């Protein structure tokens, strides 16, 4: 019987321009770790420590402990848990910080108790935690955090994996300027024009078809955002300048990751990704905006035990 398990979970990019609240991918970097320890206090979930971010350690108000407790209860509360959380994905970053914590927690419980649940079966429990932070049960971060790869999350039914694009290099720029999901949703219109909705659906279909044919260039060309990005971009420091700079240094597509402030930029060659990374890092430094920049593939693996 295991007493301790250590889990890694990936950052994620949600929406990806074409699939608002419906599409997401897992990143190979960054990711974060969590250690779960079994205790004798049945049903009790405590947070022993949090490293790397200032988060609420009250287990009733923490994404990881809420997700862990949800799964633990469904399994009959056979034990208690203590969590050690190592945050490498900052809250409010737009690259799935809360989803990574929730995914790591449920994968850890599943592994610790040898429950044998599939990643798909873990999604509802992870959403119990992630939705506490986001205020909505959208799986476009949680599903790729658990399943890995590129995932469509329909309004009903299980998530649908689509072939990841092996020739894509993603450059993820995270300005250290938190944006609340509630604020990012508040700027969106309640209604959109029919012609824009139809065009967006066509781009989404084109993107999925390109993924299935393995055509990374065509998939990048289809990453159009007609509905969300034009409204949210005003919340992100220097968004227009960053976009122009990324494209001038080799980006084939790009946009806002989740609710922002992170943005993602698609390169089809590692050398282009390096040029984009250097250009964006230099620009943000010159404008005194603290940031992190990551070069990542789409990771085929979701949250998993590393102990």
ZIUR-V403341 format. One record per pair of residues at least 6 apart in sequence whose C-alpha atoms are under 7 Angstrom apart, sorted by the first residue. I is the first residue (numbers start at 1). GAP is how many residues later the second one is. D is the distance in whole Angstrom. If there is no record, write none. Layout:
I;GAP;D  I;GAP;D
//
This chain:
2;110;6  3;34;6  3;35;5  4;32;6  4;33;4  4;34;6  4;108;7  5;30;6  5;31;5  5;32;7  5;103;6  5;107;6  5;300;7  5;302;6  6;27;7  6;28;6  6;29;4  6;30;6  6;102;7  6;299;6  6;300;6  6;301;5  7;26;6  7;27;5  7;28;6  7;97;6  7;101;6  7;296;7  7;297;5  7;298;4  7;299;5  8;23;7  8;24;6  8;25;5  8;26;7  8;96;6  8;295;5  8;296;6  8;297;6  8;298;7  9;22;5  9;23;5  9;24;7  9;91;5  9;94;7  9;95;5  9;136;6  9;293;6  9;294;4  9;295;7  10;16;6  10;17;6  10;18;7  10;19;7  10;20;6  10;21;4  10;22;7  10;90;6  10;135;6  10;292;6  10;293;6  11;15;6  11;16;5  11;18;7  11;19;6  11;20;5  11;78;7  11;84;6  11;85;5  11;86;7  11;89;6  11;134;7  12;12;7  12;13;6  12;14;4  12;15;6  12;83;5  12;84;5  12;129;6  12;132;7  12;133;6  13;11;5  13;12;5  13;13;7  13;82;5  13;83;7  13;128;7  13;244;5  13;245;6  14;9;6  14;10;4  14;11;7  14;126;6  14;127;6  14;243;6  14;244;5  15;6;6  15;7;6  15;8;5  15;9;6  15;242;7  15;243;6  16;7;7  16;8;6  16;241;6  17;206;6  17;207;6  17;208;5  17;238;6  18;182;7  18;185;7  18;186;5  18;205;6  18;206;6  18;207;6  19;185;7  21;117;6  21;119;6  22;118;6  22;130;6  22;131;5  22;132;6  23;117;5  23;128;6  23;129;5  23;130;6  24;116;5  24;117;6  24;120;6  24;126;6  24;127;6  24;128;7  25;119;5  25;123;7  25;124;5  25;125;4  25;126;6  25;273;6  26;118;5  26;119;6  26;122;5  26;123;5  26;124;7  26;272;6  26;273;5  26;276;7  27;269;6  27;270;6  27;271;5  27;272;5  28;268;5  28;269;6  28;270;6  28;271;5  29;265;7  29;267;6  30;58;7  30;59;7  31;57;6  31;58;7  32;54;6  32;55;6  32;56;5  32;57;7  33;52;7  33;53;5  33;54;7  34;49;7  34;50;6  34;51;5  34;52;6  34;70;6  35;48;6  35;49;5  35;50;7  36;45;7  36;46;6  36;47;5  36;48;6  36;72;6  37;44;6  37;45;5  37;46;6  38;41;7  38;42;6  38;43;5  38;44;7  39;40;6  39;41;5  39;42;5  39;43;7  40;39;6  40;40;6  41;38;6  41;39;5  42;35;6  42;36;6  42;37;4  42;38;5  43;29;7  43;30;7  43;34;5  43;35;7  43;36;6  43;37;5  44;36;5  44;37;6  45;14;7  45;20;6  45;24;6  45;35;6  45;36;5  45;37;6  46;13;6  46;35;6  46;36;5  46;37;6  47;10;6  47;12;6  47;35;5  47;36;5  47;37;6  48;34;6  48;35;6  48;36;6  49;35;5  49;36;6  50;34;6  50;35;5  50;36;6  51;34;6  51;35;5  51;36;6  52;34;6  52;35;5  52;36;6  53;34;6  53;37;7  56;6;6  59;6;5  59;7;7  60;6;6  63;35;6  63;38;7  63;39;6  63;66;4  63;67;6  63;69;6  63;70;7  64;37;5  64;38;5  64;41;5  64;65;6  66;62;7  66;63;5  67;35;6  67;38;6  67;39;6  67;58;6  67;59;5  67;61;6  67;62;4  68;37;5  68;38;5  68;41;6  70;55;6  71;35;7  71;54;6  89;8;5  90;7;6  91;6;5  91;7;7  92;86;5  92;87;6  92;88;6  93;81;6  93;85;6  93;167;6  93;168;6  93;169;6  94;163;6  94;164;5  94;165;5  94;166;4  94;167;6  94;168;5  95;162;6  95;163;7  95;167;7  96;45;6  98;32;6  98;35;7  99;31;5  99;42;6  99;43;5  99;46;7  100;45;6  102;24;5  102;27;6  102;28;6  103;23;6  103;39;7  103;42;6  103;43;6  103;200;6  104;199;6  106;16;7  106;19;7  106;20;6  107;196;7  107;197;7  108;197;7  110;6;7  110;7;7  119;27;6  119;28;6  123;19;7  123;20;6  126;16;7  127;10;6  127;12;7  127;15;7  131;6;5  134;47;6  139;14;6  140;13;6  143;8;7  143;16;7  144;6;7  144;7;6  144;158;7  145;157;5  145;158;6  146;156;5  146;157;5  147;154;6  147;155;5  148;151;6  148;152;5  148;153;4  148;154;4  149;15;6  149;149;6  149;150;5  149;151;4  149;152;6  150;11;6  150;12;6  150;13;7  150;14;5  151;8;6  151;9;6  151;10;4  151;11;6  152;7;6  152;8;5  152;9;6  153;6;5  153;7;6  162;49;7  162;50;7  163;48;6  163;49;6  164;47;7  164;134;7  165;46;6  165;49;6  165;51;6  167;49;6  167;101;6  168;48;7  168;98;6  168;99;6  168;100;5  168;129;6  169;97;6  169;98;5  169;99;6  169;100;7  169;101;6  169;104;6  169;126;7  169;127;6  169;128;5  170;94;6  170;95;6  170;96;5  170;97;6  170;125;6  170;126;5  170;127;6  171;93;6  171;94;5  171;95;7  171;102;6  171;106;6  171;122;7  171;123;6  171;124;5  171;125;6  172;90;7  172;91;6  172;92;4  172;93;6  172;121;6  172;122;5  172;123;6  173;89;5  173;90;5  173;91;6  173;119;6  173;120;5  173;121;7  174;87;6  174;88;4  174;89;7  174;117;5  174;118;5  174;119;6  175;86;6  175;87;6  175;114;7  175;115;6  175;116;4  175;117;7  176;114;6  176;115;5  177;84;7  178;83;7  179;81;6  179;82;6  181;78;6  184;48;6  184;75;6  187;44;6  187;45;7  188;40;7  188;43;6  196;30;6  200;26;6  203;19;5  203;20;7  203;21;7  206;16;6  207;12;5  207;15;5  207;16;7  210;6;7  210;8;6  210;9;5  211;8;6  220;32;6  220;33;5  221;32;7  223;30;6  229;27;7  233;6;6  236;24;7  236;25;5  242;38;7  246;19;7  246;30;6  249;23;7  249;26;6  249;27;5  250;17;6  250;22;5  250;26;7  251;14;6  251;15;5  251;16;5  252;14;6  252;15;6  253;12;6  253;13;5  254;10;5  254;11;4  254;12;6  255;8;5  255;9;6  255;10;7  256;6;6  256;7;4  256;8;6  257;6;5  257;7;6  267;6;5  273;22;7  277;16;7  281;12;7  284;6;7
//
